Amino acid sequence: MLGSTHGTLTTDFRARVVACGEEPHAAVVSMPTAAVEGGLDVSGRPLHAAVPDLDRFFRPRSVAVIGASDTEGRPNTGITRQLIAWSERVGARLHPVHPTRESVFGRACFPSVADLPEQVDLAVLLVGDPLPVIEELAEAKVKFAVAFASGFAETGEAGAAAQARLAAAVERSGLRLLGPNTNLNAFEEFREDLDGPAIALITQSGHQGRPVYTLQELGIRLSHWAPTGNEADLETSDFISYFAERPEVGAIACYVEGLKDGRAFLLAADRAARAGVPVVAVKVGRTETGARMAASHTGKLTGADQVVDAAMRQFGVIRVDGLDELQDTAALLARARPPQADGVAVYSISGGTGAHFSDLATGAGLQLPTLSEEKQRELHSWIPGYLNVANPIDNGGHPVGDWRGRKIIDAILADPSVGVLICPITGPFPPMSDRLAQDLVDAAETTDKLVCVIWGSPVGTEDAYRTTLLGSSRVATFRTFGNCITAVRAYLDHHRFASGYRSPFDEAPRTPSPSFRKAQALIRPGRRLSEHAAKQLLRAYGIRVPREQLVTSAAAAVRAAGLVGYPVVMKASGAQLAHKTELGLVKVQLTSASQVRDAYRELTDIARFESIDLDGVLVCQMIERGVEMMVGVTQDALFGPTVTVGLGGVLVEVLHDTAVRVPPFGEDQARDMLGELRGRALLEGVRGGLPVDVDALVEVVLRVQRMALELGDDLTELDINPLVVLGRGQGAVALDALAICS
């Protein structure tokens, strides 16, 4: 450790009455921040995240515990006791509420919220059904409430209906609700003797946050814990937006089972990215089993994992797999200073250890620069000449036991190509390991560069580890190679991302384009468009298609072929046709009028035999050279419209080599999509092939994105396949297209 529901965001912007200010009963009618700051995009969706004022949730002046008890053996008694202790720590006045009790733990008990002597900032509901209490809280102008009760969306359809009723009541009330199906994690005791930037923790399952919470025992500061539960109202996105603006928060750690609103999550991640606050997340749902279990626990959408993964990368959210990775990565990102270089130097007392770690680090994408000849000569003044010091640096063991050890470390850190020094200590060997640990800690105090140590001993009670390493606020200490590599890669990636981050929401279109008006006339609600109609949609957005004509007779086909220019392709065109080739409804390389007439008759005969309605036959320009790609739009249940690019033709079905992004995104992200493809070398030219027009391909991706943003839910699916990308400067041509309207 260091130094220890749907993808379309609701557009109902009805005014919410929220109690605020210092005076009791002070209230304002406010619009959500998202609707005020930065306006709306072309689809009417917010361009900035709403940031709820949660100060009075985490630091209330007064608290009501509804259902409070002091009868030993009852669950509510233990909760009441913990809330009393918490309220005393945060300086809040706590009022027990129970209809049949006069006092609870010696405190005066009130029969209802209406009888309380003051306005309450926070109400904790220790009742089986919180719904009947919500209206009472609204009348008392309570700002926040917490509902522990379970039996809602996590239980199935009936529970989801009950949660929907609860959410509607909360929205009408004006208060903000945490839960239901949450726990006491928000009221844990946080150590106040720790300094430095803190980790703010968000979990949908309270138990999954325990490893991060216990980081305090290793000297890592925590500031908040938000256990969001089923998120009937307050959700993960609200807390990300809030924590991103807290000056004490250095990183946000999240355990996410499902997202309530994909758009809201992206806006929150964007706010964190603007603020330079890293967000590290475990997101359940990589497998069908994990997604199913997450849904049963929280009742939320997990989202198609490839889309979730892409969306997180777009906005700099660092996705990790394990809770151990979550704690180590969040701790490093919260505390470490920005890197001065991307290079990683590996320093060890064993050549085998250095080689092993370097192999893993390089495989994970870390850069291990070869040290200059001058630097190697300097290191060899303290390290025997037969040992490798090019990077990894092997000192052979003995130099760490005397004055040479610190000299070597300082020399490595002084190299301008090195931004991170990693020293794996696979096992304790006093006094050498003790001296090495102390030298690393001392060197870390004198440099702005990151110093990492991997303490490999499974015991973990050694003084060099517990006192020297964990006692340092500048050394990042790990227990495994894997966690160190994951954290360091995330650290370098985050700062690289943050240094060049430009919010795509700032450049998102706010008004419809002329293309949109043309496209609207082509949309057929609830219908699949024919290839001809789908290509007209592409033309409306400036996407190039072949020269072609739609004909309804053999004679017209011959005339069209003459106008288009031989050789031609002929294809049946009809709204029912998704896969024409399999039915023999595509004819290529037609070079004469007789071939065109015969092809027309054959295509229409097949269509009649298969009982397929045609709107005609397309006579198309033949495009012979280029790389076949596909670009498409689909509607994700969580994020709404998404754009996909990949290898085209049959390869997209065989290899599944695709990359996904959630609009809005800019040109850099479009190019990054191409860089993620395993077959990207095809675009650069292989086996004598010439490089293709990547700029034109990127332009098509951006135009398709514009189409997805403007048409929104009206466009259920778009599939341009193949999109033939021609040689440099020659553009890209959509040979076929499928579009489905909703």
N, C-alpha and C positions, 0 to 999 in steps of 0.2 A: 504494500500500500504506500501511497505517496505521503511522506511525512507522517509520515504517517500522513330514411334510412334507406337511407337510400342516398345515393351519391349526390343528388341535387340538394344543395343547402336550402333550408326553408327560407322563403322570401317574405314571410309574414312579419312585417316590421311594426306591428301594433305597439303603441306606447306601453311601456312597462312602468308601473309605479314602484319606485324603490325608496325605502327609507334611507336617509343619509344625513350627514352632518353631525355636529356634536350635540345639538339640542334635541331632546326627546320630541318625537312627532314631526321633526323636520322632514320634508319629503319633496322630491322633485319628480316630474314626469320626464323620463329620458328615453331617447331612442338608443338601441344598442350601438356601441362604438362603431361597429362595422358599417352601419348604415350612414354614419356621419363622417368618419375619417376616410377620405379617398374615394367615396362614392361606390358605384356598382359597375360591374363589367357589362359586356354586351348582352349577357344572358340574365341580367338583373340580380347577379349574386354579389355579395360584398367583396371588396378588394383589400380589406384590412380586418384583422382579428379584433373582435370585441374583447376587452379586458375587464373582467368583473373586479370590483373593489372588494377583495377578500381580506382586507386588513382586520375588519371586525369579526371575521370568522376565526382567524388564527389568534387574534388578540382582542377578545370581546371585553367590554366593560361589565356586562351582566349576562348571566346564563340561567336559563330555566331548565330543570330536569323533570320532564313530564313522565310520571310513573315512578318517581323516586321511591326507594325502599331502604330500610335498615334492618329488615328481618333476615337474620343469618340463614344461609342456605339457599336464598333466592338469587337467581342470576342478576336481577336488577340491583341487588344490594352491592355486589362487587363493582358493578359499573358506577353506581352512585358514589361509592367510596373513591374510585379512581378519578372521577370528575371533580370531586371536592378537592383532592390533592392538586389536580391540574389547575383548577381555577385559582387556587392560592398561589401557585407558581407564576401565573400570568397576570395576577392582580385583578381578577374578575370577581364580582359578587355573585354567588350562586344561590338560587332560590328553588327549593324542592316544590314540586307540584304533584298533589295526589288528592283525590276527592274524599278520602276517608281518614287521612292522617293529620294530626295536629303538628307533629314535628318529625324530622328525619335527621338522625345523627346530631340531635341537639339544635337543629336549625328550624325556624318556623316554617311550616309547610302550608301551602296555599291550595285551595280546592280547584282552581282553574287559572289559566294564564290571565284571564280578565281581572283576576283579583290581585295580581302582582303589584307591588308598590312602585314599580318603575318600568319603563320600556326596556325590552330585552333584546340584546344583539343576537343571541344564539339560543335556540331551543333544541334540547336533546330529547328525542322521542323514544321512550322505553315502553312502547305499546305495540301490540300485535298488528294493528291496522292503523297506520298513520293518517289515512285519508280523512276521517272525521275531524281530526285535529287541525288540518290545514286552514280551514276557514276561520277558526278561532285565532290562530296565529296571525292571519292576515288582518283581522280586526284589531289585534293588539300591536300591529305594525312591527312585528318581529322581522329582523333582517335575514337571518339564516336559520336553517333547521337541519338536523341530522336524523335520518331514519335507519335504525339497525335492522328492522324487520325483514325477514326473508319471505319466500313464497310468491315472488313476482315473476319477471320475465325469464328467470333462470329455470322455472319449473315447467314451462310450456305455454300453450296457447291461452289457457285461462289466466295464468299468471301474467302473461304479456298484456292481456286486456285490463287486468287490475292495475298494472303499472301505467298503462296509457291513461287510465282515469286519474291516477295519482299525479302524473305529469301535467295533465290538463288543469287539475285543481291548483297545482303549484304555479303554473303560468298565469292563471287568473288572479292568484293571491298577491303577486309582486314580491314574495320572498324567494330566496334561493335555497335549494335543497341538496344536501349530500346524501346519496343513497338512492333507493333502499338497498338492503343486503350489504351494508358496510359494517365497519367495526370501530374499535377505539383507537386505531393507530394515530389519528390526528391529535390525540390527547396524550401521546407518549411524552416522557421526560427526555429532553435533549440536553446534553452537556453544554454548559456555558463557559467552561474553562478552556475551550479550544478556540484557536484563532485561524485566520486565513479564510479564503473563499469556501463556501459551504456547498454541500449537495442538497438539493431539494428533491424529494422522493414522491413519486406518484405510482400507486399500485391499484389494480382492480381486484387482486387477491391479497389480503393483508399478510398472510404468511410468507408470500413470495418476496416481501420487502425486508424480511428479517435479516438476511445477510448484509444488506446495505446499511440497515440501522445499526448493526453491531460494528460497523467501521469506526464508530466513535471510540471503541475500546482500543483501536489501533492509532488513534490520534487524528482521525478525519472528522471534520465538523459536519453535522447535519443541521439544517435550519427548519425544515418543514417535512411533514408526511401527509399526503392526501390519499386516503383510501377510497376510491371513487365508487366501488361497488357496481350497481346496475346502471348508474348514471341516468336516472329519470330526469334530472335537471342538470346540475353541475357535472361536467365531464372532464376527461383527461385534457382536452384542448383548452378549457378554461384555466386550468392550473398551469399548463405550459405557458400560456400568455401572461398570466400573473407572475409566475416565478421568473420569467425572462426579464422582467422589469425591476426585480428586487436587487438592490446593490450588493447584498451579501451572498447572492447565489452565484457560484462559479460553474456549476453544471447541474443539469436536470436528469435524473435517472428514472426510467419508467418501466413498469411491468404492465404490458397491455395484452388483454385477451381478445378484445374486440373494440372497434371504434364505433361510436354512436353516429358520427357525421364525418365523412371523409374530407369534405371541403373545409369544415371547421378545423380539422387536424392540420391541413396544409397551411391555413392562415396562421394558426398558432406556431407551427414550425417556422414559417416565414418571419414571424415576429421575433422568435428566438434567434434566427439567423441574422436578422438586421441588428440585433443587440449583441451579436457575437457570443451568445451563451450556448454552449454545446448541449445537445439533447441525445442521451444514450438510451436505447430501448431494447428490451426483450419483447418481441411480438409473437404471440402464440398463433399457430395456424399454418405452419409450413407444410404440414401433412393433413390429410383428410381427417385422421383421428384427432389430431391436436385441435383442428378447427371445430370438430364436433364437440369435444370436451369443453372448449372455451365457450361455445354457444350455450351449453347446458349450465355453465357456471354463471355467466353474466347476462345471457340472453341477447348478446350483441352480434352484429355482423363482423365476421373476421376478414372478409374481403378476399378476392383472388390474390394469392400470395405474391405472384410475380408483379402485380400492380402495386400492392402494398410496398414491396421491396423497392420498386422503381420510384414511387412517390417519396419514400423516405430519403433515398439518395438525392433526388432533385432538390430537396430542401435541407440537406445536410444532417438529417437525423441518422445517428450511428446505430445500426442494428447489430446486436450481438445475440448469441444463442443461449448462453448460460448465465445463471445468477452470479457465478464467480467472475465471469467476464464483465457483467454489468457493474459489479462493485469495483473491480480493478480499473476498468476503463473510465468510469465516472470519476473515481478518485484522482486519476492522473490528469484528466482534462480539467477538473476543478482547480487543481493546484499548480500545474506546471506553467511556466512562462512560455510565450510564443517562441518557436524554434528560430534559430539564426541561420540554419542550413538544414537540408533534407537528409544529409548523409548520416549513416549510423556506423559507429565504430564498435567492434566487439573485442573486448579485452578479457583474457582469461589466464589462469595459471596452468592450463592444460591444453595442448594442441587438439586433443580429441574433443574436449568440451567446446572450444572455439569453432572447430569445423562443424560439429553437430548443430550448434545454435545458428551459425551462419547459413547453413544449408536450409534450415527451416525459415529463417528470416528472409532470405533471398526468394525462396519459393512463395512467400506471402506478399512479395512486392516491395519489401524494404530495400533501399539502396545502400550498398556497402562500398563506398568509394575506395579505390586503391590509393593508399597514402603516397605522397610524393617521395622521390628518391632522397631528397634532402631530409624529410621527416623520418624516413626509415633509418638513415644514417644517425640521426639524433637519438632515436630509440635504441639503436644498437650500441650506443655508448653506455647503456645500462643493462641491456639484454644481450645474452650470448649471440654471436654472429650467425650461428647455424639455425637459429629459430626464426620463424616467419613473423614479420611485423608489418606486412603490407596491408593487412586487415582481412581476416581477424589477426589480432596481435596476441602472440603467445610469449609470456615472459619466462616460462620454464619453472616458475615456483619461487626460487630463492630470492629474486629481487624484491618480492613483496614483504619480506621479513626485515628490511632495513630501510635506510634513507632513500634508496633508489625507487621504492614503490610509489611514493608521492610524485617524484620527478616524472615518472612514466605517465601517470594519470594526467598531470598538468600539461605535459607535452602533447598528448592526444587531444585534450580539450582545446588546446591552442590552435589546432589545425582548422583553417577556415572552411574546409569541406565537411567537417564533422559538426552536426547539430545535436546528436544524441550519443552518449556513451553507455553501453550496456555491458555489465560485468556479471556473468553467470558464475555463482559459487555453488557448485553441485553438492558440497558437503562440508561440514565444519572440520577444521584441522588446526586447532589452537597451537601456538599463538599466531600462526600465519594468517588465518582467516580473520582473527580479531584485528590484527594490524591492517589488513587489506580493507575491511569494513570501515575502520576509522579513517583511513586515508581517503576513501571514496566520499565519506561524509564531509570531511574537512575540505576536500577539493570542490564539492558541490556548493559549499558556502561562498566560494570565491568566484563562481562562474554563473553566467546567465544560461548556460547550456544544460540540457536535461541529463541527469545521471540516474541510471536504472540499475538495480541489483536484483538478481534472482537468487533467493536463498533456497537451495534445494533440499535442505535437511527436512525429513518428515517429522522430526521431533518438535522443532519450533520453540523450544524453551531456552536456547542458547543465548547468552548475554549479548553476543555480537548482533544477533537478530532482534531480540526483544528490546534491548536498551539502545544500542548504537544505531542500528538502521531505522527501527520504528520511532526512535526518538528524534530523528532528523525531519525537519519540515521541507527539506530540499531534495532528498533522495527518494525516488519511487522504488519501493521494494515489492517484489512479486514472489510467489511460491512456485510458479510453473513457467516453463519456456513459452507455452502457448498463450497464456494470459498476457505475458509481457509483450509478445509480438502483436497480439490483437490490440492492446492498448496503445502501443507506440505507433502502429499503423494508423489507428483512429486519431491519435494526437496530430500526426503530420497531415493526414487528410483533412481534418477539421480546420486547421489553420490555413492550409492551402485553399480550401473552399471559402472560408470566411474572408480571406484577403481579397478575393475577387468576386464576392457575392453581389449580385444585382437582383433585386426582387423581380420575378416575372410578373407579379401583380401590378407593378408600376408601369409595365409596358402592355398590359392586357387591353384589348380593344374595349372601348366604352360605348361606341355607337356602331350600328350595323354598317357594313360595307355595301357598295353598289352590287357586289356579287351576291349578297344575302337576298336582296330583293329579286334578283333573277332566279335564285335557287328556290325561293318560296313558291314560285309559280310551278315548279317542277315536282314539288313534294306531293305524294299521294298517300294521305293518312291510312295506316293499316295495311299498306300494300308493298310488295316487292317491285322495284322498278326493273324494266327490261334493261339489257345492256345498252341499248341506244339511249334510253332515258337517263340511265346512270352516267353515261358519258356526257350527256348534256349538262348534268349537274357538275361534273368535273370542269367542263368548259366554262361554266358560270364563274368558277373560282380560278380561272386562268391556268388550269392544268392541261397540258398538251395531250391530245389524242390523235390517232392516225387520221389522215384524210379518209372519209367514208361517207357512204350514202345508204339510207334505208329504202329498200325497194320492195314492191309487191308483185312483180312479174318478171319473167325471164328476160323479156326484151328490155325492161328498165334496168335489170342487172347488167346487161351487156353495155348499155349506154353509160351506166355508172362506172363500170370498169375502165372504159375509155377515158372518163374524166379523172378518175382516181389515179390511173396509170398502172400498167402491168409491171410485175406480177401482183395479183391481189389475193386476199383472203376473203372467204365467204362464210358467214356464221348466221345461224338462226337466231332471231331476237324475239324474246317473249318474257313476260313477267314471271312465268313458271320456271324458267330455265336457270338453274344454278350451276350445273356441270354439263356443259354442252359436248365436250370432247368425248366423254364416255358413251354418249348416245350417237356419236358419229355426225354431230351437227356442226362440225367445223371442217372446212376444206381449205387447204393452203397451196401456195405456189401455183395458182391458176394463171396461165400465160396466154390464153386465147379465148375468143368469143364462144367457141363451141364448148370449151371446158366450163365457162361461166354458166351457159344455158343448162348444161347437164348437171352442174353442181346445184343450181337453183331447184331443178326438178327433184333431185335426190333429197335435198334438205327439206323441202316441203312435204315429200312423200313420207319421210321418216317422222316428221311432226304429226302428220295425220294418223299414221299407224300408232304412234305413242299417245294420241289424243292430247297433243300439246297445242295450245292456242298461241299463235305467233302474231306479232305486230308487223312482221316483215322479215326480210333477210338483209343483213348488213354486207355491203361490199366495201372492203377495207384495204387501205394501203398496206403492203407487206413490209414489215420492219424485220431485218434479218440479223443484224449484228448488235451486240450489247449484252449487258449483264441483267438477268431477270431478277427483279426485286418485287416485294409486295409492301404496300402501305395500306393501313386500314384503321377504321374507327369501330370501337365496340362500347357498349354501355356497361360499366362496372356497377354492381349493386351498391358499392360503398362510395366510390369517387365520381360516378357519373361517366361522361365521355372520356375515353382513353384512346391514345394513338399508338399504333404498333407498326414497326418496320422490321423487315426480315428478308431472307433470301426468298425469291419468288418461284413461280411454277410449282412443280410437285415437291420441291425441296422444303417448302414451308411445312408441308404435312409430314414429310419423312424425318427431317432434322429438327424441326421446332426451334430453329435458330432465329429468335426474335428478340427485340428490345421494346420496352413499353415506356411511355411517359403520360403523365396526367396534365392536360392543359390547365393554365397557360405555361408555356415554356419558350425559351428563346433559341436563337441559332446555336449557341454553345451546347445546349442540351440536345438539340437535334443531331449535332455532330457526335456528341458522346454516345448517342444511341447506335450510330454506325460503328463506333469504336468497340462497342460491347459484343458485336456479332462475331461468332467464331469464323464465319466465312468472309470477314472484311477484306481479306487479301485479294478476293476476286475483284474488288473495286479498284485495287491498285495495279492490277494486271499480273497474271500468272501464266507460265508456260508460253511466253511470247506475246501474250495478250497486252493490249494497250490500256493504260489507266482510263477510267471512265469519268464522266462529268459528275463528280461528287457534289459540286455546288448546286447543280440542277436537282439532284436527288434531295438535298437538304431543303431546297426551295419547295419541292412538292410536299415534303413532310410538314413544313410550316403552313402551306396553303391548306392542307388537309386539317391541320390543327385549327385554323381559322374557321373552316367549315364546321368542325365539331363544336367549337365554341358558339358559333352563331345559330346553328340549327338545333343544338342542344338535344332535348328528348325527341324532337321530330325525326332525328336520324338514329334509328336503332342500330344499324350496322352499315359499314362501308368497307368494301374489299376491292382494292385495286391490285389485280394480279393476273398477268404479270405487268409490272411497270418496267419497261426496258430502258436501262440507263445507257446512253450512247457514249461515244468517245468524248474526251475533254472538249468543252465548248460546243457540243452538239445537242445537249439537252437530255430530256427523259420523256418517254411517250407511254401513256397508259393504254395498253393493248386491250384490256378487258376490265370490266368493273361490275360489281354487284352492290346494290343499295337497297336497304329495307327501311321503310318509314314506319313510324309508330302512330 
